Structure formats: C-alpha cells, structure tokens
C-alpha cells in the first residue's frame, strides 16, 4: 500500500476499519479513500505512459543532432503537454 501512495494514516485507517463493526459510514469512508487512490494511480499511470512515449521519441535523437533539430518543435509541444497534464492532475507522478 505504501508503494501505491497510501500514507501511514490512510493505511492505519484501513487496518482499524477491518476490526470495527461494519457500518454505512465506515463503508463510505473506506470507499472514498480507495476510490480517491484509484484516481490518483490512474493519473500517475497515464502520466508515466506519456513520459515513456517521450523517452521513446528522444532515444533516436541522442546520436544525431539533425533529428533533434527536425523534431525540436514537436518535442517542445509534447513536453509542455506532459507538464500541463501532470500539473492538472495535482502532480500525480
């Protein structure tokens, strides 16, 4: 759970709720927490995929300056797009 970005407090909350009597309120709190983490992970995965795409675009350019010059504007747009997506998702990365 730590790898998925759950804080110690969130992990503690989930563990405590396992030993508590189930109630609609308990279920709501856990559902909200887990759904929120799911959204965060989905955003992070989407952003990591974009970064991998960027790396795949850059790799062929490492050996040849001509390719970089040809694709410089495209790379700038792509980097700006990734930056805006990460910023919009609250820095999920």
VMD Tcl script that draws the C-alpha trace (Angstrom):
set ca {
  {0.00 0.00 0.00}
  {2.91 2.33 0.66}
  {4.10 1.79 -2.94}
  {0.64 2.86 -4.17}
  {0.95 6.16 -2.32}
  {-1.17 5.44 0.73}
  {0.01 7.49 3.69}
  {0.65 5.83 7.03}
  {-2.51 7.47 8.35}
  {-4.56 6.05 5.49}
  {-3.09 2.59 5.98}
  {-3.83 2.83 9.70}
  {-7.42 3.88 8.94}
  {-7.98 0.88 6.67}
  {-6.43 -1.56 9.16}
  {-8.54 -0.14 12.00}
  {-11.70 -0.39 9.95}
  {-11.07 -4.10 9.42}
  {-11.54 -4.71 13.13}
  {-14.53 -2.39 13.53}
  {-18.17 -3.24 13.20}
  {-19.22 -2.51 9.65}
  {-21.49 0.45 9.15}
  {-22.61 2.58 6.23}
  {-20.33 5.39 7.45}
  {-17.31 3.08 7.72}
  {-18.02 1.73 4.25}
  {-18.34 5.25 2.84}
  {-15.05 6.40 4.34}
  {-13.18 3.36 3.01}
  {-14.85 3.56 -0.40}
  {-13.99 7.27 -0.73}
  {-10.40 6.63 0.29}
  {-9.89 3.70 -2.08}
  {-11.65 5.41 -5.00}
  {-9.52 8.52 -4.49}
  {-6.34 6.45 -4.54}
  {-7.57 4.68 -7.67}
  {-7.97 8.06 -9.40}
  {-4.51 9.17 -8.26}
  {-2.94 5.95 -9.54}
  {-4.80 6.21 -12.85}
  {-3.49 9.77 -13.32}
  {0.04 8.73 -12.41}
  {-0.04 5.76 -14.81}
  {-1.31 7.97 -17.63}
  {1.48 10.48 -16.95}
  {4.15 7.75 -16.77}
  {2.94 6.42 -20.14}
  {3.35 9.87 -21.65}
  {6.86 10.13 -20.22}
  {7.75 6.72 -21.69}
  {6.42 7.92 -25.05}
  {8.65 10.98 -24.73}
  {11.68 8.83 -23.93}
  {10.92 6.68 -26.97}
  {10.83 9.86 -29.09}
  {14.11 11.15 -27.68}
  {16.18 7.96 -27.86}
  {16.75 8.09 -31.64}
  {17.82 11.73 -31.32}
  {20.69 11.04 -28.98}
  {23.00 10.01 -31.79}
  {22.01 12.57 -34.40}
  {21.65 16.31 -33.98}
  {19.77 16.58 -37.29}
  {16.86 14.55 -35.98}
  {16.61 16.75 -32.89}
  {16.59 19.92 -34.97}
  {13.83 18.48 -37.18}
  {11.68 17.45 -34.21}
  {12.50 20.26 -31.77}
  {9.09 21.96 -32.01}
  {7.26 18.64 -31.70}
  {9.29 17.76 -28.61}
  {8.66 21.16 -27.05}
  {4.90 20.77 -27.57}
  {4.98 17.25 -26.17}
  {6.98 18.24 -23.07}
  {4.62 21.16 -22.46}
  {1.63 18.83 -22.85}
  {3.04 16.36 -20.30}
  {3.84 19.22 -17.91}
  {0.29 20.59 -18.14}
  {-1.22 17.12 -17.64}
  {0.90 16.49 -14.55}
  {0.08 19.95 -13.20}
  {-3.65 19.45 -13.86}
  {-3.65 16.10 -12.09}
  {-2.15 17.69 -8.99}
  {1.36 16.48 -9.66}
  {0.41 12.80 -9.84}
  {3.53 11.08 -10.97}
}
mol new
graphics top color blue
foreach p $ca { graphics top sphere $p radius 0.5 }
foreach p [lrange $ca 0 end-1] q [lrange $ca 1 end] { graphics top cylinder $p $q radius 0.2 }
display resetview
